[in-house]
């Protein structure tokens, strides 16, 4: 049998059990048929074989982002980005909003995303008055970078039927000023509810999914764990997009909606659609609910008050009994379960539920997860180990948000997204970007996991630094393990899916401080080259 595609003379990082570094890989159709030396692979080459000389560059298993919002990321590309280089102030944002108003029919939504009051010139949110001055005939919504907080104008509040008499939802805040007037700021569940009001059309959703998939493929991402969509219709459209090949990356779709996540979980449990249902391109993932808020908001639920505010412990979406009522039932019925839990208080509540569920209905290989696992103190790490829980930390967060973490949590940054501790304790963890909250580029995640330095060059919990190979592992084979798929992907081994990424240099020879500067030269999914950076290939 001759190969269809062969890579030679490379730094082939297999991520197999022995962490072998080889030179060559051969592919037949969509499977790996050989991993070894350049000399040995010659026997699989004939005149029809495409041969690519890597010239010492790294070839790795395709990156697996174990916590990302594909749909949300794509939708944001249709809106104004507050992270754009030309936006450094609220005045810049207002200018972009005014431009948008001129092109959008009255009554239709004007949206912006990625706002961060800590990096903007004025160090404050825009006011409802400022947004009303831009337009009283368009609903306007500016979403904070965390995705958990927004600022809206009066028209948006009107459409959501929110006025001064509207009560705060459980787990959310409709902010008011000292006089009781609405400020337009919506926090947690109030924000999530507004997302439902400001929903996109099916056409926009389909466009967004393709954009996201294309961007992820260009970053070397071959599989994603979709961490939550806006509603059940979007979940359906996600499956259609994979079927129609508008989404090229493989999708492990977590059962979760951003608002009232418990309702969607209940519907899926009633329908009997179990974790693992699907195929190699689309599979149903774990049942998930939100327990607390944003690490940068800050709105996460902590056991001790925030360093920045001794009167604030954050927000909880559900009581422990409510968490157990939803996820305990999911566990009982055979589902993998998980939660969004950032603060140590929220993490502890979830682990209590997992422990109770396992005591009442023991299961050997449940692989229950915990998304983010933000402040994971040693006692919580030990419980994760004993319960067999897989944390899904966000390695790139300290790069963009590390300075905010130091301000809000002080020395607790030493246990935030603690990949070093997880590895040392034998806890399998997988990495996720949580894009669009931060950059989806896995190389930034790997860079930050290795260096633990923020974008301002400040050290953020450097005790949690890992090696390059360890960082690659959490973005490859560990991601596959977190979705019960380590037998078909996540490492370069004979018989596994031919999902690869080729970098423009050797990652193992890089100075640690320059990992983030590496570029993806090629992405292969199912044995097909889906992305090729022509400028790099020619060079």
Order of alpha helices (4+ residues) and beta strands (2+ residues): beta-beta-beta-beta-beta-alpha-beta-beta-beta-alpha-beta-alpha-beta-alpha-beta-beta-alpha-beta-beta-alpha-alpha-beta-alpha-beta-alpha-beta-alpha-beta-alpha-beta-alpha-beta-alpha-alpha-alpha-alpha-alpha-beta-beta-beta-alpha
